[in-house]
Amino acid sequence: MAYGLVKKAEKDNVEAEPSLKYLKERLRKLQTEKADLLLQAKKLKKVARKRVKNLKKEIKALRKKVKYLRELSGS
């Protein structure tokens, strides 16, 4: 009687575990998603760097303009 319960528990445990095929496929999908996300992050960083560079140029130009206008107005 106890042997039958152990066998049933072992069988239930094996059936509850994901198959190796499923795990392999899930791993492949996750690795692909990771690679895609890393690529997206790299592209977004590049865009962010360009925006920072452009903002710095705009700020520099605005500072020059403010300085010129102050000199012009005698302040």
DSSP file (Angstrom, degrees, kcal/mol; ACC not computed):
  #  RESIDUE AA STRUCTURE BP1 BP2  ACC     N-H-->O    O-->H-N    N-H-->O    O-->H-N    TCO  KAPPA ALPHA  PHI   PSI    X-CA   Y-CA   Z-CA
    1    1 A M     >        0   0    0      0, 0.0     4,-1.5     0, 0.0     5,-0.1   0.000 360.0 360.0 360.0 -49.5    0.0    0.0    0.0
    2    2 A A  H  >  +     0   0    0      1,-0.2     4,-2.1     2,-0.2     5,-0.2   0.866 360.0  57.7 -64.7 -35.6    2.7    2.5    1.0
    3    3 A Y  H  > S+     0   0    0      1,-0.2     4,-2.4     2,-0.2    -1,-0.2   0.901 104.3  51.8 -61.1 -41.6    4.7    1.6   -2.1
    4    4 A G  H  > S+     0   0    0      1,-0.2     4,-2.2     2,-0.2    -1,-0.2   0.871 108.7  50.2 -63.2 -38.5    1.8    2.5   -4.3
    5    5 A L  H  X S+     0   0    0     -4,-1.5     4,-2.4     2,-0.2    -1,-0.2   0.879 110.5  49.9 -67.7 -38.0    1.5    5.9   -2.7
    6    6 A V  H  X S+     0   0    0     -4,-2.1     4,-2.5     2,-0.2    -2,-0.2   0.929 111.3  48.4 -65.4 -44.8    5.2    6.6   -3.2
    7    7 A K  H  X S+     0   0    0     -4,-2.4     4,-2.5     1,-0.2    -2,-0.2   0.911 112.0  49.4 -61.6 -42.7    5.0    5.6   -6.8
    8    8 A K  H  X S+     0   0    0     -4,-2.2     4,-2.8     2,-0.2    -1,-0.2   0.916 111.2  49.4 -63.6 -42.8    1.9    7.9   -7.3
    9    9 A A  H  X S+     0   0    0     -4,-2.4     4,-2.3     2,-0.2    -2,-0.2   0.900 111.7  48.8 -62.7 -41.6    3.7   10.8   -5.6
   10   10 A E  H  X S+     0   0    0     -4,-2.5     4,-2.2     2,-0.2    -1,-0.2   0.916 112.5  48.4 -63.6 -42.6    6.8   10.3   -7.8
   11   11 A K  H  X S+     0   0    0     -4,-2.5     4,-2.2     1,-0.2    -2,-0.2   0.925 112.0  48.5 -64.1 -45.1    4.6   10.2  -10.9
   12   12 A D  H  X S+     0   0    0     -4,-2.8     4,-1.7     1,-0.2    -1,-0.2   0.891 111.0  51.4 -61.8 -40.0    2.7   13.3   -9.9
   13   13 A N  H  X S+     0   0    0     -4,-2.3     4,-1.2     2,-0.2    -1,-0.2   0.904 109.9  48.5 -64.6 -43.0    6.0   15.1   -9.2
   14   14 A V  H  < S+     0   0    0     -4,-2.2     3,-0.3     1,-0.2    -1,-0.2   0.900 112.2  49.0 -64.4 -41.3    7.4   14.2  -12.6
   15   15 A E  H  < S+     0   0    0     -4,-2.2    -1,-0.2     1,-0.2    -2,-0.2   0.803 107.7  55.4 -69.9 -27.9    4.2   15.4  -14.4
   16   16 A A  H  < S+     0   0    0     -4,-1.7    -1,-0.2    -5,-0.2    -2,-0.2   0.767  92.2  85.6 -76.0 -25.7    4.3   18.7  -12.4
   17   17 A E  S  < S-     0   0    0     -4,-1.2     3,-0.1    -3,-0.3     2,-0.0  -0.518  90.0-107.8 -76.4 142.1    7.8   19.5  -13.6
   18   18 A P        -     0   0    0      0, 0.0    -1,-0.1     0, 0.0    -2,-0.1  -0.367  39.8-103.8 -66.6 149.5    8.2   21.3  -16.9
   19   19 A S     >  -     0   0    0      1,-0.1     4,-2.5    -4,-0.1     5,-0.2  -0.321  22.5-117.8 -71.2 157.2    9.5   19.1  -19.7
   20   20 A L  H  > S+     0   0    0      1,-0.2     4,-2.7     2,-0.2     5,-0.2   0.870 116.6  56.0 -62.2 -36.4   13.1   19.6  -20.9
   21   21 A K  H  > S+     0   0    0      2,-0.2     4,-2.3     1,-0.2    -1,-0.2   0.924 108.4  47.0 -61.8 -44.4   11.8   20.6  -24.3
   22   22 A Y  H  > S+     0   0    0      2,-0.2     4,-2.8     1,-0.2    -2,-0.2   0.929 112.9  48.7 -62.3 -46.1    9.7   23.4  -22.7
   23   23 A L  H  X S+     0   0    0     -4,-2.5     4,-2.6     1,-0.2    -2,-0.2   0.900 110.9  50.7 -62.0 -41.2   12.6   24.6  -20.6
   24   24 A K  H  X S+     0   0    0     -4,-2.7     4,-2.2     2,-0.2    -1,-0.2   0.921 113.1  45.5 -62.9 -44.2   14.9   24.6  -23.6
   25   25 A E  H  X S+     0   0    0     -4,-2.3     4,-2.4     2,-0.2    -2,-0.2   0.907 113.0  50.0 -66.2 -42.1   12.5   26.7  -25.6
   26   26 A R  H  X S+     0   0    0     -4,-2.8     4,-2.4     1,-0.2    -2,-0.2   0.905 110.7  50.1 -63.1 -41.9   11.8   29.1  -22.7
   27   27 A L  H  X S+     0   0    0     -4,-2.6     4,-2.3    -5,-0.2    -1,-0.2   0.914 110.2  50.2 -62.5 -43.7   15.5   29.6  -22.2
   28   28 A R  H  X S+     0   0    0     -4,-2.2     4,-2.1     2,-0.2    -2,-0.2   0.916 111.5  48.3 -61.8 -44.0   16.0   30.3  -25.9
   29   29 A K  H  X S+     0   0    0     -4,-2.4     4,-2.6     1,-0.2    -2,-0.2   0.910 111.9  49.1 -64.1 -42.5   13.2   32.9  -25.9
   30   30 A L  H  X S+     0   0    0     -4,-2.4     4,-2.4     2,-0.2    -1,-0.2   0.886 110.4  50.4 -65.7 -38.6   14.5   34.6  -22.8
   31   31 A Q  H  X S+     0   0    0     -4,-2.3     4,-2.2     2,-0.2    -1,-0.2   0.894 111.6  48.8 -65.9 -39.2   18.0   34.8  -24.2
   32   32 A T  H  X S+     0   0    0     -4,-2.1     4,-2.3     2,-0.2    -2,-0.2   0.919 111.8  48.9 -65.0 -43.9   16.6   36.3  -27.4
   33   33 A E  H  X S+     0   0    0     -4,-2.6     4,-2.6     1,-0.2    -2,-0.2   0.900 110.1  51.9 -63.0 -40.5   14.6   38.8  -25.4
   34   34 A K  H  X S+     0   0    0     -4,-2.4     4,-2.4     2,-0.2    -1,-0.2   0.927 109.9  48.5 -61.3 -45.2   17.6   39.7  -23.4
   35   35 A A  H  X S+     0   0    0     -4,-2.2     4,-2.0     1,-0.2    -2,-0.2   0.907 112.0  49.5 -62.4 -42.1   19.7   40.3  -26.5
   36   36 A D  H  X S+     0   0    0     -4,-2.3     4,-2.4     1,-0.2    -2,-0.2   0.911 111.6  48.3 -62.6 -43.5   16.9   42.5  -28.0
   37   37 A L  H  X S+     0   0    0     -4,-2.6     4,-2.6     2,-0.2    -2,-0.2   0.880 109.7  51.8 -66.6 -38.4   16.6   44.5  -24.8
   38   38 A L  H  X S+     0   0    0     -4,-2.4     4,-2.1     2,-0.2    -1,-0.2   0.903 110.8  48.7 -63.6 -40.4   20.4   45.1  -24.6
   39   39 A L  H  X S+     0   0    0     -4,-2.0     4,-2.3     2,-0.2    -2,-0.2   0.919 111.5  49.2 -65.2 -44.1   20.3   46.3  -28.2
   40   40 A Q  H  X S+     0   0    0     -4,-2.4     4,-2.6     1,-0.2    -2,-0.2   0.916 110.6  50.7 -60.4 -43.8   17.4   48.6  -27.5
   41   41 A A  H  X S+     0   0    0     -4,-2.6     4,-2.3     1,-0.2    -1,-0.2   0.900 109.2  51.2 -61.8 -41.3   19.2   50.0  -24.4
   42   42 A K  H  X S+     0   0    0     -4,-2.1     4,-1.8     2,-0.2    -1,-0.2   0.920 111.9  46.5 -62.4 -44.4   22.3   50.6  -26.5
   43   43 A K  H  X S+     0   0    0     -4,-2.3     4,-2.2     1,-0.2    -2,-0.2   0.902 112.0  50.7 -65.0 -41.5   20.4   52.5  -29.1
   44   44 A L  H  X S+     0   0    0     -4,-2.6     4,-2.6     1,-0.2    -1,-0.2   0.871 108.0  52.6 -66.0 -36.3   18.5   54.6  -26.5
   45   45 A K  H  X S+     0   0    0     -4,-2.3     4,-2.6     2,-0.2    -1,-0.2   0.907 108.5  51.2 -63.2 -41.0   21.8   55.5  -24.8
   46   46 A K  H  X S+     0   0    0     -4,-1.8     4,-2.0     2,-0.2    -2,-0.2   0.920 111.4  46.9 -62.5 -44.4   23.1   56.7  -28.1
   47   47 A V  H  X S+     0   0    0     -4,-2.2     4,-2.2     1,-0.2    -2,-0.2   0.914 111.9  51.1 -62.8 -43.5   20.0   58.9  -28.7
   48   48 A A  H  X S+     0   0    0     -4,-2.6     4,-2.5     1,-0.2    -2,-0.2   0.906 107.9  52.2 -62.4 -42.1   20.3   60.2  -25.2
   49   49 A R  H  X S+     0   0    0     -4,-2.6     4,-2.4     1,-0.2    -1,-0.2   0.915 109.6  49.6 -60.6 -42.5   23.9   61.2  -25.6
   50   50 A K  H  X S+     0   0    0     -4,-2.0     4,-2.5     1,-0.2    -1,-0.2   0.899 110.4  50.3 -63.2 -40.6   23.1   63.1  -28.8
   51   51 A R  H  X S+     0   0    0     -4,-2.2     4,-2.6     2,-0.2    -2,-0.2   0.908 110.6  49.2 -65.2 -41.1   20.2   64.9  -27.0
   52   52 A V  H  X S+     0   0    0     -4,-2.5     4,-2.5     2,-0.2    -2,-0.2   0.928 111.1  50.1 -62.3 -44.7   22.6   65.9  -24.2
   53   53 A K  H  X S+     0   0    0     -4,-2.4     4,-1.8     1,-0.2    -2,-0.2   0.920 112.5  46.7 -60.6 -44.7   25.2   67.1  -26.7
   54   54 A N  H  X S+     0   0    0     -4,-2.5     4,-2.4     1,-0.2    -1,-0.2   0.896 111.2  51.3 -66.1 -40.1   22.6   69.2  -28.5
   55   55 A L  H  X S+     0   0    0     -4,-2.6     4,-2.8     1,-0.2     5,-0.2   0.896 107.5  53.3 -63.6 -39.6   21.2   70.7  -25.3
   56   56 A K  H  X S+     0   0    0     -4,-2.5     4,-2.3     1,-0.2    -1,-0.2   0.911 109.5  48.9 -60.9 -41.4   24.7   71.7  -24.2
   57   57 A K  H  X S+     0   0    0     -4,-1.8     4,-2.4     2,-0.2    -2,-0.2   0.919 111.9  48.5 -64.0 -43.8   25.1   73.5  -27.5
   58   58 A E  H  X S+     0   0    0     -4,-2.4     4,-2.5     2,-0.2    -2,-0.2   0.916 111.8  49.0 -62.8 -43.5   21.8   75.3  -27.1
   59   59 A I  H  X S+     0   0    0     -4,-2.8     4,-2.5     2,-0.2    -1,-0.2   0.904 110.3  51.2 -63.4 -41.5   22.6   76.3  -23.6
   60   60 A K  H  X S+     0   0    0     -4,-2.3     4,-2.0    -5,-0.2    -1,-0.2   0.924 111.5  47.5 -61.2 -44.6   26.0   77.6  -24.6
   61   61 A A  H  X S+     0   0    0     -4,-2.4     4,-2.2     1,-0.2    -2,-0.2   0.902 112.0  49.9 -64.6 -40.8   24.4   79.7  -27.4
   62   62 A L  H  X S+     0   0    0     -4,-2.5     4,-2.8     2,-0.2    -2,-0.2   0.886 108.6  52.6 -65.7 -38.6   21.7   81.0  -25.0
   63   63 A R  H  X S+     0   0    0     -4,-2.5     4,-2.6     2,-0.2    -1,-0.2   0.910 109.9  48.8 -62.5 -41.5   24.4   82.0  -22.4
   64   64 A K  H  X S+     0   0    0     -4,-2.0     4,-2.6     2,-0.2    -2,-0.2   0.909 111.8  49.6 -63.3 -41.5   26.3   83.9  -25.1
   65   65 A K  H  X S+     0   0    0     -4,-2.2     4,-2.7     2,-0.2    -2,-0.2   0.925 111.8  47.4 -64.1 -45.0   23.1   85.6  -26.2
   66   66 A V  H  X S+     0   0    0     -4,-2.8     4,-2.4     2,-0.2     5,-0.2   0.917 112.5  50.1 -62.2 -43.8   22.2   86.6  -22.6
   67   67 A K  H  X S+     0   0    0     -4,-2.6     4,-2.3     1,-0.2    -2,-0.2   0.926 111.8  47.8 -61.1 -44.5   25.7   87.9  -22.0
   68   68 A Y  H  X S+     0   0    0     -4,-2.6     4,-2.5     1,-0.2    -2,-0.2   0.922 112.3  49.0 -61.9 -45.4   25.6   90.0  -25.2
   69   69 A L  H  X S+     0   0    0     -4,-2.7     4,-2.1     2,-0.2     6,-0.2   0.867 110.3  50.9 -66.1 -35.6   22.1   91.4  -24.3
   70   70 A R  H  X>S+     0   0    0     -4,-2.4     5,-2.0     2,-0.2     4,-1.0   0.923 112.2  46.8 -64.8 -43.7   23.3   92.3  -20.8
   71   71 A E  H  <5S+     0   0    0     -4,-2.3     3,-0.3     1,-0.2    -2,-0.2   0.899 112.5  50.9 -63.6 -39.5   26.4   94.1  -22.2
   72   72 A L  H  <5S+     0   0    0     -4,-2.5    -1,-0.2     1,-0.2    -2,-0.2   0.877 113.2  43.8 -66.3 -37.8   24.2   95.8  -24.8
   73   73 A S  H  <5S-     0   0    0     -4,-2.1    -1,-0.2    -5,-0.2    -2,-0.2   0.561 111.6-119.9 -86.0  -8.2   21.7   97.0  -22.1
   74   74 A G  T  <5       0   0    0     -4,-1.0    -3,-0.2    -3,-0.3    -4,-0.1   0.684 360.0 360.0  80.6  18.1   24.5   98.1  -19.8
   75   75 A S      <       0   0    0     -5,-2.0    -4,-0.2    -6,-0.2    -5,-0.1   0.464 360.0 360.0 -86.1 360.0   23.5   95.7  -16.9
